[in-house]
Amino acid sequence: MTFPLSFAALIGGSALIAAGCHICVKWYIYWKRNYRGEILIGGPYSKVRHPFYSGFLILAVGVAVTMPAVETLALALISVAGVVFSIPREEGLLLQRFGGEYRDYMQRVPWRMIPGVY
């Protein structure tokens, strides 16, 4: 009975890993081509304010699902906690640096990492 569950975890986790990698690579390409010290609001930033964090967490959860071990589960949990605690601090710094421009962006793009959720 564990084989079907293991196979499903392997397939589902692999899909999450692939999706997370895809998001991270797309984010990097967009960031590398467009970042010039100003707020980025196009590309992946038009959907969520922290697209790299989204991709990284999807990747970390995919690794934990694919290879469920204490280490991979700890990596996923620590990553989620780290990102959840880092985002408000990072956004505070962005508000200090860019002021109303970033506040307007936050209103246009209300989701931090997951559209419709968070």
PDB file as gemmi writes it, atoms N, CA and C in Angstrom:
CRYST1    1.000    1.000    1.000  90.00  90.00  90.00 P 1                      
ATOM      1  N   MET A   1       0.809  -1.200   0.000  1.00  0.00           N  
ATOM      2  CA  MET A   1       0.000   0.000   0.000  1.00  0.00           C  
ATOM      3  C   MET A   1       0.856   1.269   0.000  1.00  0.00           C  
ATOM      4  N   THR A   2       2.083   1.198   0.467  1.00  0.00           N  
ATOM      5  CA  THR A   2       2.914   2.393   0.499  1.00  0.00           C  
ATOM      6  C   THR A   2       3.432   2.767  -0.885  1.00  0.00           C  
ATOM      7  N   PHE A   3       3.511   1.799  -1.804  1.00  0.00           N  
ATOM      8  CA  PHE A   3       4.029   2.118  -3.127  1.00  0.00           C  
ATOM      9  C   PHE A   3       3.208   3.187  -3.843  1.00  0.00           C  
ATOM     10  N   PRO A   4       1.868   3.055  -3.905  1.00  0.00           N  
ATOM     11  CA  PRO A   4       1.106   4.118  -4.582  1.00  0.00           C  
ATOM     12  C   PRO A   4       1.291   5.482  -3.920  1.00  0.00           C  
ATOM     13  N   LEU A   5       1.360   5.509  -2.582  1.00  0.00           N  
ATOM     14  CA  LEU A   5       1.561   6.780  -1.902  1.00  0.00           C  
ATOM     15  C   LEU A   5       2.955   7.331  -2.201  1.00  0.00           C  
ATOM     16  N   SER A   6       3.948   6.466  -2.197  1.00  0.00           N  
ATOM     17  CA  SER A   6       5.309   6.904  -2.499  1.00  0.00           C  
ATOM     18  C   SER A   6       5.410   7.416  -3.930  1.00  0.00           C  
ATOM     19  N   PHE A   7       4.757   6.712  -4.844  1.00  0.00           N  
ATOM     20  CA  PHE A   7       4.775   7.130  -6.242  1.00  0.00           C  
ATOM     21  C   PHE A   7       4.066   8.474  -6.404  1.00  0.00           C  
ATOM     22  N   ALA A   8       2.937   8.638  -5.740  1.00  0.00           N  
ATOM     23  CA  ALA A   8       2.202   9.905  -5.805  1.00  0.00           C  
ATOM     24  C   ALA A   8       3.039  11.037  -5.209  1.00  0.00           C  
ATOM     25  N   ALA A   9       3.727  10.758  -4.101  1.00  0.00           N  
ATOM     26  CA  ALA A   9       4.587  11.773  -3.487  1.00  0.00           C  
ATOM     27  C   ALA A   9       5.735  12.131  -4.429  1.00  0.00           C  
ATOM     28  N   LEU A  10       6.298  11.127  -5.076  1.00  0.00           N  
ATOM     29  CA  LEU A  10       7.386  11.366  -6.017  1.00  0.00           C  
ATOM     30  C   LEU A  10       6.922  12.233  -7.186  1.00  0.00           C  
ATOM     31  N   ILE A  11       5.772  11.898  -7.737  1.00  0.00           N  
ATOM     32  CA  ILE A  11       5.240  12.661  -8.877  1.00  0.00           C  
ATOM     33  C   ILE A  11       4.843  14.074  -8.437  1.00  0.00           C  
ATOM     34  N   GLY A  12       4.081  14.171  -7.352  1.00  0.00           N  
ATOM     35  CA  GLY A  12       3.643  15.487  -6.873  1.00  0.00           C  
ATOM     36  C   GLY A  12       4.809  16.353  -6.438  1.00  0.00           C  
ATOM     37  N   GLY A  13       5.733  15.774  -5.677  1.00  0.00           N  
ATOM     38  CA  GLY A  13       6.904  16.520  -5.228  1.00  0.00           C  
ATOM     39  C   GLY A  13       7.775  16.965  -6.386  1.00  0.00           C  
ATOM     40  N   SER A  14       7.942  16.084  -7.371  1.00  0.00           N  
ATOM     41  CA  SER A  14       8.738  16.440  -8.550  1.00  0.00           C  
ATOM     42  C   SER A  14       8.089  17.586  -9.322  1.00  0.00           C  
ATOM     43  N   ALA A  15       6.769  17.571  -9.403  1.00  0.00           N  
ATOM     44  CA  ALA A  15       6.064  18.670 -10.074  1.00  0.00           C  
ATOM     45  C   ALA A  15       6.284  19.981  -9.319  1.00  0.00           C  
ATOM     46  N   LEU A  16       6.253  19.929  -7.994  1.00  0.00           N  
ATOM     47  CA  LEU A  16       6.506  21.133  -7.194  1.00  0.00           C  
ATOM     48  C   LEU A  16       7.943  21.615  -7.375  1.00  0.00           C  
ATOM     49  N   ILE A  17       8.888  20.689  -7.384  1.00  0.00           N  
ATOM     50  CA  ILE A  17      10.293  21.064  -7.590  1.00  0.00           C  
ATOM     51  C   ILE A  17      10.457  21.738  -8.951  1.00  0.00           C  
ATOM     52  N   ALA A  18       9.873  21.142  -9.982  1.00  0.00           N  
ATOM     53  CA  ALA A  18       9.981  21.711 -11.328  1.00  0.00           C  
ATOM     54  C   ALA A  18       9.330  23.094 -11.381  1.00  0.00           C  
ATOM     55  N   ALA A  19       8.157  23.237 -10.774  1.00  0.00           N  
ATOM     56  CA  ALA A  19       7.468  24.532 -10.773  1.00  0.00           C  
ATOM     57  C   ALA A  19       8.286  25.575 -10.008  1.00  0.00           C  
ATOM     58  N   GLY A  20       8.819  25.192  -8.852  1.00  0.00           N  
ATOM     59  CA  GLY A  20       9.629  26.113  -8.061  1.00  0.00           C  
ATOM     60  C   GLY A  20      10.875  26.556  -8.812  1.00  0.00           C  
ATOM     61  N   CYS A  21      11.545  25.605  -9.456  1.00  0.00           N  
ATOM     62  CA  CYS A  21      12.731  25.939 -10.254  1.00  0.00           C  
ATOM     63  C   CYS A  21      12.361  26.864 -11.408  1.00  0.00           C  
ATOM     64  N   HIS A  22      11.269  26.569 -12.068  1.00  0.00           N  
ATOM     65  CA  HIS A  22      10.812  27.387 -13.195  1.00  0.00           C  
ATOM     66  C   HIS A  22      10.553  28.830 -12.743  1.00  0.00           C  
ATOM     67  N   ILE A  23       9.856  28.995 -11.640  1.00  0.00           N  
ATOM     68  CA  ILE A  23       9.549  30.332 -11.121  1.00  0.00           C  
ATOM     69  C   ILE A  23      10.838  31.064 -10.758  1.00  0.00           C  
ATOM     70  N   CYS A  24      11.753  30.379 -10.076  1.00  0.00           N  
ATOM     71  CA  CYS A  24      13.017  31.016  -9.678  1.00  0.00           C  
ATOM     72  C   CYS A  24      13.841  31.438 -10.885  1.00  0.00           C  
ATOM     73  N   VAL A  25      13.925  30.596 -11.893  1.00  0.00           N  
ATOM     74  CA  VAL A  25      14.701  30.924 -13.097  1.00  0.00           C  
ATOM     75  C   VAL A  25      14.045  32.081 -13.850  1.00  0.00           C  
ATOM     76  N   LYS A  26      12.725  32.035 -14.012  1.00  0.00           N  
ATOM     77  CA  LYS A  26      12.025  33.124 -14.693  1.00  0.00           C  
ATOM     78  C   LYS A  26      12.210  34.436 -13.937  1.00  0.00           C  
ATOM     79  N   TRP A  27      12.108  34.362 -12.598  1.00  0.00           N  
ATOM     80  CA  TRP A  27      12.323  35.561 -11.789  1.00  0.00           C  
ATOM     81  C   TRP A  27      13.729  36.101 -12.030  1.00  0.00           C  
ATOM     82  N   TYR A  28      14.739  35.244 -11.987  1.00  0.00           N  
ATOM     83  CA  TYR A  28      16.125  35.685 -12.144  1.00  0.00           C  
ATOM     84  C   TYR A  28      16.344  36.348 -13.499  1.00  0.00           C  
ATOM     85  N   ILE A  29      15.831  35.737 -14.540  1.00  0.00           N  
ATOM     86  CA  ILE A  29      15.993  36.308 -15.882  1.00  0.00           C  
ATOM     87  C   ILE A  29      15.335  37.683 -15.939  1.00  0.00           C  
ATOM     88  N   TYR A  30      14.114  37.788 -15.425  1.00  0.00           N  
ATOM     89  CA  TYR A  30      13.418  39.077 -15.434  1.00  0.00           C  
ATOM     90  C   TYR A  30      14.184  40.104 -14.614  1.00  0.00           C  
ATOM     91  N   TRP A  31      14.595  39.726 -13.405  1.00  0.00           N  
ATOM     92  CA  TRP A  31      15.308  40.636 -12.513  1.00  0.00           C  
ATOM     93  C   TRP A  31      16.624  41.095 -13.146  1.00  0.00           C  
ATOM     94  N   LYS A  32      17.382  40.164 -13.688  1.00  0.00           N  
ATOM     95  CA  LYS A  32      18.688  40.481 -14.275  1.00  0.00           C  
ATOM     96  C   LYS A  32      18.534  41.459 -15.449  1.00  0.00           C  
ATOM     97  N   ARG A  33      17.504  41.273 -16.247  1.00  0.00           N  
ATOM     98  CA  ARG A  33      17.301  42.129 -17.417  1.00  0.00           C  
ATOM     99  C   ARG A  33      16.723  43.496 -17.064  1.00  0.00           C  
ATOM    100  N   ASN A  34      15.997  43.608 -15.955  1.00  0.00           N  
ATOM    101  CA  ASN A  34      15.221  44.812 -15.703  1.00  0.00           C  
ATOM    102  C   ASN A  34      15.597  45.619 -14.467  1.00  0.00           C  
ATOM    103  N   TYR A  35      16.285  45.040 -13.511  1.00  0.00           N  
ATOM    104  CA  TYR A  35      16.541  45.773 -12.271  1.00  0.00           C  
ATOM    105  C   TYR A  35      17.618  46.829 -12.461  1.00  0.00           C  
ATOM    106  N   ARG A  36      17.253  48.063 -12.164  1.00  0.00           N  
ATOM    107  CA  ARG A  36      18.173  49.197 -12.257  1.00  0.00           C  
ATOM    108  C   ARG A  36      18.096  50.071 -11.006  1.00  0.00           C  
ATOM    109  N   GLY A  37      17.746  49.469  -9.871  1.00  0.00           N  
ATOM    110  CA  GLY A  37      17.665  50.216  -8.621  1.00  0.00           C  
ATOM    111  C   GLY A  37      16.297  50.796  -8.332  1.00  0.00           C  
ATOM    112  N   GLU A  38      15.340  50.545  -9.189  1.00  0.00           N  
ATOM    113  CA  GLU A  38      13.974  51.036  -8.992  1.00  0.00           C  
ATOM    114  C   GLU A  38      13.035  49.861  -8.733  1.00  0.00           C  
ATOM    115  N   ILE A  39      11.826  50.176  -8.339  1.00  0.00           N  
ATOM    116  CA  ILE A  39      10.829  49.133  -8.080  1.00  0.00           C  
ATOM    117  C   ILE A  39      10.493  48.419  -9.390  1.00  0.00           C  
ATOM    118  N   LEU A  40      10.479  47.100  -9.337  1.00  0.00           N  
ATOM    119  CA  LEU A  40      10.030  46.310 -10.483  1.00  0.00           C  
ATOM    120  C   LEU A  40       8.554  45.996 -10.276  1.00  0.00           C  
ATOM    121  N   ILE A  41       7.736  46.296 -11.280  1.00  0.00           N  
ATOM    122  CA  ILE A  41       6.298  46.066 -11.142  1.00  0.00           C  
ATOM    123  C   ILE A  41       5.730  45.224 -12.283  1.00  0.00           C  
ATOM    124  N   GLY A  42       6.547  44.875 -13.247  1.00  0.00           N  
ATOM    125  CA  GLY A  42       6.095  44.067 -14.374  1.00  0.00           C  
ATOM    126  C   GLY A  42       6.477  42.609 -14.189  1.00  0.00           C  
ATOM    127  N   GLY A  43       6.271  41.823 -15.219  1.00  0.00           N  
ATOM    128  CA  GLY A  43       6.637  40.405 -15.179  1.00  0.00           C  
ATOM    129  C   GLY A  43       6.041  39.710 -13.978  1.00  0.00           C  
ATOM    130  N   PRO A  44       6.836  38.923 -13.263  1.00  0.00           N  
ATOM    131  CA  PRO A  44       6.299  38.188 -12.116  1.00  0.00           C  
ATOM    132  C   PRO A  44       5.852  39.110 -10.974  1.00  0.00           C  
ATOM    133  N   TYR A  45       6.395  40.324 -10.946  1.00  0.00           N  
ATOM    134  CA  TYR A  45       6.020  41.279  -9.897  1.00  0.00           C  
ATOM    135  C   TYR A  45       4.636  41.863 -10.113  1.00  0.00           C  
ATOM    136  N   SER A  46       4.037  41.613 -11.255  1.00  0.00           N  
ATOM    137  CA  SER A  46       2.673  42.079 -11.483  1.00  0.00           C  
ATOM    138  C   SER A  46       1.650  41.128 -10.858  1.00  0.00           C  
ATOM    139  N   LYS A  47       2.097  39.960 -10.436  1.00  0.00           N  
ATOM    140  CA  LYS A  47       1.200  38.967  -9.815  1.00  0.00           C  
ATOM    141  C   LYS A  47       1.373  38.904  -8.300  1.00  0.00           C  
ATOM    142  N   VAL A  48       2.631  38.877  -7.852  1.00  0.00           N  
ATOM    143  CA  VAL A  48       2.947  38.832  -6.420  1.00  0.00           C  
ATOM    144  C   VAL A  48       4.145  39.745  -6.168  1.00  0.00           C  
ATOM    145  N   ARG A  49       4.256  40.231  -4.933  1.00  0.00           N  
ATOM    146  CA  ARG A  49       5.338  41.168  -4.616  1.00  0.00           C  
ATOM    147  C   ARG A  49       6.671  40.468  -4.357  1.00  0.00           C  
ATOM    148  N   HIS A  50       6.646  39.172  -4.097  1.00  0.00           N  
ATOM    149  CA  HIS A  50       7.883  38.439  -3.791  1.00  0.00           C  
ATOM    150  C   HIS A  50       7.926  37.120  -4.574  1.00  0.00           C  
ATOM    151  N   PRO A  51       8.069  37.208  -5.900  1.00  0.00           N  
ATOM    152  CA  PRO A  51       8.010  35.991  -6.712  1.00  0.00           C  
ATOM    153  C   PRO A  51       9.151  35.007  -6.440  1.00  0.00           C  
ATOM    154  N   PHE A  52      10.345  35.491  -6.113  1.00  0.00           N  
ATOM    155  CA  PHE A  52      11.432  34.547  -5.835  1.00  0.00           C  
ATOM    156  C   PHE A  52      11.123  33.725  -4.594  1.00  0.00           C  
ATOM    157  N   TYR A  53      10.625  34.365  -3.550  1.00  0.00           N  
ATOM    158  CA  TYR A  53      10.264  33.624  -2.339  1.00  0.00           C  
ATOM    159  C   TYR A  53       9.215  32.567  -2.656  1.00  0.00           C  
ATOM    160  N   SER A  54       8.250  32.919  -3.504  1.00  0.00           N  
ATOM    161  CA  SER A  54       7.216  31.945  -3.895  1.00  0.00           C  
ATOM    162  C   SER A  54       7.853  30.718  -4.529  1.00  0.00           C  
ATOM    163  N   GLY A  55       8.716  30.948  -5.504  1.00  0.00           N  
ATOM    164  CA  GLY A  55       9.363  29.834  -6.194  1.00  0.00           C  
ATOM    165  C   GLY A  55      10.220  28.998  -5.260  1.00  0.00           C  
ATOM    166  N   PHE A  56      10.991  29.671  -4.406  1.00  0.00           N  
ATOM    167  CA  PHE A  56      11.862  28.946  -3.479  1.00  0.00           C  
ATOM    168  C   PHE A  56      11.059  28.084  -2.516  1.00  0.00           C  
ATOM    169  N   LEU A  57       9.960  28.614  -1.993  1.00  0.00           N  
ATOM    170  CA  LEU A  57       9.165  27.821  -1.050  1.00  0.00           C  
ATOM    171  C   LEU A  57       8.469  26.649  -1.739  1.00  0.00           C  
ATOM    172  N   ILE A  58       8.013  26.844  -2.961  1.00  0.00           N  
ATOM    173  CA  ILE A  58       7.432  25.730  -3.714  1.00  0.00           C  
ATOM    174  C   ILE A  58       8.491  24.648  -3.908  1.00  0.00           C  
ATOM    175  N   LEU A  59       9.693  25.050  -4.251  1.00  0.00           N  
ATOM    176  CA  LEU A  59      10.811  24.117  -4.403  1.00  0.00           C  
ATOM    177  C   LEU A  59      11.101  23.378  -3.095  1.00  0.00           C  
ATOM    178  N   ALA A  60      11.187  24.103  -1.984  1.00  0.00           N  
ATOM    179  CA  ALA A  60      11.492  23.483  -0.687  1.00  0.00           C  
ATOM    180  C   ALA A  60      10.410  22.496  -0.270  1.00  0.00           C  
ATOM    181  N   VAL A  61       9.157  22.845  -0.489  1.00  0.00           N  
ATOM    182  CA  VAL A  61       8.063  21.922  -0.155  1.00  0.00           C  
ATOM    183  C   VAL A  61       8.125  20.698  -1.071  1.00  0.00           C  
ATOM    184  N   GLY A  62       8.434  20.913  -2.337  1.00  0.00           N  
ATOM    185  CA  GLY A  62       8.563  19.789  -3.271  1.00  0.00           C  
ATOM    186  C   GLY A  62       9.650  18.817  -2.855  1.00  0.00           C  
ATOM    187  N   VAL A  63      10.778  19.332  -2.382  1.00  0.00           N  
ATOM    188  CA  VAL A  63      11.860  18.462  -1.902  1.00  0.00           C  
ATOM    189  C   VAL A  63      11.388  17.669  -0.688  1.00  0.00           C  
ATOM    190  N   ALA A  64      10.670  18.325   0.223  1.00  0.00           N  
ATOM    191  CA  ALA A  64      10.184  17.639   1.423  1.00  0.00           C  
ATOM    192  C   ALA A  64       9.156  16.558   1.077  1.00  0.00           C  
ATOM    193  N   VAL A  65       8.328  16.820   0.087  1.00  0.00           N  
ATOM    194  CA  VAL A  65       7.321  15.822  -0.322  1.00  0.00           C  
ATOM    195  C   VAL A  65       7.995  14.657  -1.040  1.00  0.00           C  
ATOM    196  N   THR A  66       8.956  14.963  -1.896  1.00  0.00           N  
ATOM    197  CA  THR A  66       9.634  13.923  -2.674  1.00  0.00           C  
ATOM    198  C   THR A  66      10.526  13.041  -1.805  1.00  0.00           C  
ATOM    199  N   MET A  67      11.230  13.668  -0.882  1.00  0.00           N  
ATOM    200  CA  MET A  67      12.150  12.941  -0.003  1.00  0.00           C  
ATOM    201  C   MET A  67      11.821  13.250   1.454  1.00  0.00           C  
ATOM    202  N   PRO A  68      10.739  12.695   1.969  1.00  0.00           N  
ATOM    203  CA  PRO A  68      10.331  13.026   3.334  1.00  0.00           C  
ATOM    204  C   PRO A  68      11.324  12.479   4.364  1.00  0.00           C  
ATOM    205  N   ALA A  69      12.097  13.365   4.916  1.00  0.00           N  
ATOM    206  CA  ALA A  69      13.061  13.038   5.966  1.00  0.00           C  
ATOM    207  C   ALA A  69      13.073  14.218   6.929  1.00  0.00           C  
ATOM    208  N   VAL A  70      13.616  14.009   8.081  1.00  0.00           N  
ATOM    209  CA  VAL A  70      13.671  15.076   9.073  1.00  0.00           C  
ATOM    210  C   VAL A  70      14.349  16.310   8.490  1.00  0.00           C  
ATOM    211  N   GLU A  71      15.432  16.112   7.762  1.00  0.00           N  
ATOM    212  CA  GLU A  71      16.194  17.234   7.217  1.00  0.00           C  
ATOM    213  C   GLU A  71      15.397  18.033   6.185  1.00  0.00           C  
ATOM    214  N   THR A  72      14.724  17.346   5.274  1.00  0.00           N  
ATOM    215  CA  THR A  72      13.986  18.065   4.235  1.00  0.00           C  
ATOM    216  C   THR A  72      12.746  18.736   4.807  1.00  0.00           C  
ATOM    217  N   LEU A  73      12.097  18.088   5.768  1.00  0.00           N  
ATOM    218  CA  LEU A  73      10.945  18.722   6.419  1.00  0.00           C  
ATOM    219  C   LEU A  73      11.396  19.945   7.216  1.00  0.00           C  
ATOM    220  N   ALA A  74      12.535  19.828   7.895  1.00  0.00           N  
ATOM    221  CA  ALA A  74      13.073  20.967   8.640  1.00  0.00           C  
ATOM    222  C   ALA A  74      13.436  22.110   7.684  1.00  0.00           C  
ATOM    223  N   LEU A  75      14.044  21.778   6.547  1.00  0.00           N  
ATOM    224  CA  LEU A  75      14.371  22.798   5.552  1.00  0.00           C  
ATOM    225  C   LEU A  75      13.119  23.544   5.118  1.00  0.00           C  
ATOM    226  N   ALA A  76      12.059  22.810   4.812  1.00  0.00           N  
ATOM    227  CA  ALA A  76      10.818  23.444   4.361  1.00  0.00           C  
ATOM    228  C   ALA A  76      10.228  24.328   5.457  1.00  0.00           C  
ATOM    229  N   LEU A  77      10.170  23.816   6.684  1.00  0.00           N  
ATOM    230  CA  LEU A  77       9.595  24.593   7.790  1.00  0.00           C  
ATOM    231  C   LEU A  77      10.422  25.838   8.110  1.00  0.00           C  
ATOM    232  N   ILE A  78      11.730  25.680   8.153  1.00  0.00           N  
ATOM    233  CA  ILE A  78      12.605  26.820   8.434  1.00  0.00           C  
ATOM    234  C   ILE A  78      12.508  27.850   7.303  1.00  0.00           C  
ATOM    235  N   SER A  79      12.413  27.377   6.069  1.00  0.00           N  
ATOM    236  CA  SER A  79      12.290  28.284   4.927  1.00  0.00           C  
ATOM    237  C   SER A  79      10.991  29.077   4.995  1.00  0.00           C  
ATOM    238  N   VAL A  80       9.896  28.391   5.285  1.00  0.00           N  
ATOM    239  CA  VAL A  80       8.606  29.077   5.393  1.00  0.00           C  
ATOM    240  C   VAL A  80       8.657  30.110   6.511  1.00  0.00           C  
ATOM    241  N   ALA A  81       9.151  29.711   7.674  1.00  0.00           N  
ATOM    242  CA  ALA A  81       9.233  30.638   8.805  1.00  0.00           C  
ATOM    243  C   ALA A  81      10.135  31.824   8.469  1.00  0.00           C  
ATOM    244  N   GLY A  82      11.276  31.556   7.871  1.00  0.00           N  
ATOM    245  CA  GLY A  82      12.198  32.627   7.524  1.00  0.00           C  
ATOM    246  C   GLY A  82      11.591  33.631   6.567  1.00  0.00           C  
ATOM    247  N   VAL A  83      10.909  33.136   5.555  1.00  0.00           N  
ATOM    248  CA  VAL A  83      10.302  34.025   4.570  1.00  0.00           C  
ATOM    249  C   VAL A  83       9.143  34.806   5.189  1.00  0.00           C  
ATOM    250  N   VAL A  84       8.302  34.127   5.957  1.00  0.00           N  
ATOM    251  CA  VAL A  84       7.159  34.805   6.576  1.00  0.00           C  
ATOM    252  C   VAL A  84       7.620  35.913   7.516  1.00  0.00           C  
ATOM    253  N   PHE A  85       8.714  35.706   8.224  1.00  0.00           N  
ATOM    254  CA  PHE A  85       9.237  36.746   9.111  1.00  0.00           C  
ATOM    255  C   PHE A  85      10.037  37.809   8.359  1.00  0.00           C  
ATOM    256  N   SER A  86      10.635  37.456   7.231  1.00  0.00           N  
ATOM    257  CA  SER A  86      11.462  38.402   6.468  1.00  0.00           C  
ATOM    258  C   SER A  86      10.642  39.388   5.646  1.00  0.00           C  
ATOM    259  N   ILE A  87       9.535  38.940   5.116  1.00  0.00           N  
ATOM    260  CA  ILE A  87       8.763  39.782   4.200  1.00  0.00           C  
ATOM    261  C   ILE A  87       8.325  41.097   4.846  1.00  0.00           C  
ATOM    262  N   PRO A  88       7.718  41.099   6.036  1.00  0.00           N  
ATOM    263  CA  PRO A  88       7.315  42.397   6.611  1.00  0.00           C  
ATOM    264  C   PRO A  88       8.502  43.338   6.821  1.00  0.00           C  
ATOM    265  N   ARG A  89       9.620  42.801   7.240  1.00  0.00           N  
ATOM    266  CA  ARG A  89      10.821  43.626   7.432  1.00  0.00           C  
ATOM    267  C   ARG A  89      11.294  44.193   6.100  1.00  0.00           C  
ATOM    268  N   GLU A  90      11.342  43.347   5.088  1.00  0.00           N  
ATOM    269  CA  GLU A  90      11.771  43.788   3.758  1.00  0.00           C  
ATOM    270  C   GLU A  90      10.818  44.852   3.210  1.00  0.00           C  
ATOM    271  N   GLU A  91       9.526  44.623   3.382  1.00  0.00           N  
ATOM    272  CA  GLU A  91       8.560  45.601   2.875  1.00  0.00           C  
ATOM    273  C   GLU A  91       8.660  46.917   3.643  1.00  0.00           C  
ATOM    274  N   GLY A  92       8.977  46.865   4.929  1.00  0.00           N  
ATOM    275  CA  GLY A  92       9.203  48.091   5.691  1.00  0.00           C  
ATOM    276  C   GLY A  92      10.365  48.891   5.128  1.00  0.00           C  
ATOM    277  N   LEU A  93      11.442  48.193   4.771  1.00  0.00           N  
ATOM    278  CA  LEU A  93      12.600  48.863   4.167  1.00  0.00           C  
ATOM    279  C   LEU A  93      12.256  49.449   2.800  1.00  0.00           C  
ATOM    280  N   LEU A  94      11.458  48.719   2.028  1.00  0.00           N  
ATOM    281  CA  LEU A  94      11.046  49.222   0.711  1.00  0.00           C  
ATOM    282  C   LEU A  94      10.145  50.451   0.850  1.00  0.00           C  
ATOM    283  N   LEU A  95       9.286  50.445   1.861  1.00  0.00           N  
ATOM    284  CA  LEU A  95       8.452  51.620   2.112  1.00  0.00           C  
ATOM    285  C   LEU A  95       9.305  52.819   2.515  1.00  0.00           C  
ATOM    286  N   GLN A  96      10.331  52.581   3.315  1.00  0.00           N  
ATOM    287  CA  GLN A  96      11.236  53.678   3.696  1.00  0.00           C  
ATOM    288  C   GLN A  96      11.969  54.226   2.475  1.00  0.00           C  
ATOM    289  N   ARG A  97      12.416  53.325   1.626  1.00  0.00           N  
ATOM    290  CA  ARG A  97      13.224  53.757   0.473  1.00  0.00           C  
ATOM    291  C   ARG A  97      12.384  54.409  -0.620  1.00  0.00           C  
ATOM    292  N   PHE A  98      11.210  53.804  -0.928  1.00  0.00           N  
ATOM    293  CA  PHE A  98      10.429  54.254  -2.077  1.00  0.00           C  
ATOM    294  C   PHE A  98       9.133  54.978  -1.695  1.00  0.00           C  
ATOM    295  N   GLY A  99       8.754  54.944  -0.430  1.00  0.00           N  
ATOM    296  CA  GLY A  99       7.589  55.685   0.057  1.00  0.00           C  
ATOM    297  C   GLY A  99       6.298  55.356  -0.664  1.00  0.00           C  
ATOM    298  N   GLY A 100       5.626  56.418  -1.122  1.00  0.00           N  
ATOM    299  CA  GLY A 100       4.313  56.278  -1.753  1.00  0.00           C  
ATOM    300  C   GLY A 100       4.317  55.419  -2.999  1.00  0.00           C  
ATOM    301  N   GLU A 101       5.431  55.416  -3.714  1.00  0.00           N  
ATOM    302  CA  GLU A 101       5.513  54.587  -4.923  1.00  0.00           C  
ATOM    303  C   GLU A 101       5.356  53.104  -4.573  1.00  0.00           C  
ATOM    304  N   TYR A 102       6.015  52.674  -3.489  1.00  0.00           N  
ATOM    305  CA  TYR A 102       5.871  51.276  -3.080  1.00  0.00           C  
ATOM    306  C   TYR A 102       4.490  51.025  -2.465  1.00  0.00           C  
ATOM    307  N   ARG A 103       3.966  51.995  -1.741  1.00  0.00           N  
ATOM    308  CA  ARG A 103       2.627  51.860  -1.160  1.00  0.00           C  
ATOM    309  C   ARG A 103       1.588  51.683  -2.277  1.00  0.00           C  
ATOM    310  N   ASP A 104       1.711  52.445  -3.350  1.00  0.00           N  
ATOM    311  CA  ASP A 104       0.813  52.302  -4.508  1.00  0.00           C  
ATOM    312  C   ASP A 104       0.944  50.920  -5.129  1.00  0.00           C  
ATOM    313  N   TYR A 105       2.179  50.454  -5.246  1.00  0.00           N  
ATOM    314  CA  TYR A 105       2.423  49.114  -5.792  1.00  0.00           C  
ATOM    315  C   TYR A 105       1.765  48.046  -4.905  1.00  0.00           C  
ATOM    316  N   MET A 106       1.869  48.214  -3.588  1.00  0.00           N  
ATOM    317  CA  MET A 106       1.250  47.254  -2.660  1.00  0.00           C  
ATOM    318  C   MET A 106      -0.262  47.214  -2.843  1.00  0.00           C  
ATOM    319  N   GLN A 107      -0.860  48.337  -3.172  1.00  0.00           N  
ATOM    320  CA  GLN A 107      -2.308  48.364  -3.403  1.00  0.00           C  
ATOM    321  C   GLN A 107      -2.667  47.714  -4.733  1.00  0.00           C  
ATOM    322  N   ARG A 108      -1.833  47.917  -5.753  1.00  0.00           N  
ATOM    323  CA  ARG A 108      -2.088  47.290  -7.058  1.00  0.00           C  
ATOM    324  C   ARG A 108      -1.847  45.791  -7.027  1.00  0.00           C  
ATOM    325  N   VAL A 109      -0.854  45.358  -6.253  1.00  0.00           N  
ATOM    326  CA  VAL A 109      -0.504  43.934  -6.148  1.00  0.00           C  
ATOM    327  C   VAL A 109      -0.620  43.554  -4.665  1.00  0.00           C  
ATOM    328  N   PRO A 110      -1.811  43.151  -4.231  1.00  0.00           N  
ATOM    329  CA  PRO A 110      -2.026  42.913  -2.800  1.00  0.00           C  
ATOM    330  C   PRO A 110      -1.400  41.619  -2.268  1.00  0.00           C  
ATOM    331  N   TRP A 111      -1.009  40.722  -3.143  1.00  0.00           N  
ATOM    332  CA  TRP A 111      -0.544  39.408  -2.697  1.00  0.00           C  
ATOM    333  C   TRP A 111       0.969  39.380  -2.572  1.00  0.00           C  
ATOM    334  N   ARG A 112       1.408  38.917  -1.426  1.00  0.00           N  
ATOM    335  CA  ARG A 112       2.860  38.844  -1.178  1.00  0.00           C  
ATOM    336  C   ARG A 112       3.498  37.698  -1.954  1.00  0.00           C  
ATOM    337  N   MET A 113       2.923  36.495  -1.834  1.00  0.00           N  
ATOM    338  CA  MET A 113       3.553  35.321  -2.473  1.00  0.00           C  
ATOM    339  C   MET A 113       2.594  34.422  -3.228  1.00  0.00           C  
ATOM    340  N   ILE A 114       1.349  34.328  -2.797  1.00  0.00           N  
ATOM    341  CA  ILE A 114       0.400  33.404  -3.412  1.00  0.00           C  
ATOM    342  C   ILE A 114      -0.851  34.183  -3.807  1.00  0.00           C  
ATOM    343  N   PRO A 115      -1.071  34.378  -5.106  1.00  0.00           N  
ATOM    344  CA  PRO A 115      -2.252  35.149  -5.527  1.00  0.00           C  
ATOM    345  C   PRO A 115      -3.547  34.573  -4.933  1.00  0.00           C  
ATOM    346  N   GLY A 116      -4.329  35.459  -4.355  1.00  0.00           N  
ATOM    347  CA  GLY A 116      -5.596  35.066  -3.762  1.00  0.00           C  
ATOM    348  C   GLY A 116      -5.510  34.489  -2.362  1.00  0.00           C  
ATOM    349  N   VAL A 117      -4.277  34.280  -1.845  1.00  0.00           N  
ATOM    350  CA  VAL A 117      -4.108  33.659  -0.535  1.00  0.00           C  
ATOM    351  C   VAL A 117      -3.288  34.530   0.391  1.00  0.00           C  
ATOM    352  N   TYR A 118      -2.028  34.814   0.010  1.00  0.00           N  
ATOM    353  CA  TYR A 118      -1.117  35.559   0.897  1.00  0.00           C  
ATOM    354  C   TYR A 118      -0.172  36.404   0.082  1.00  0.00           C  
TER     355      TYR A 118                                                      
END                                                                             
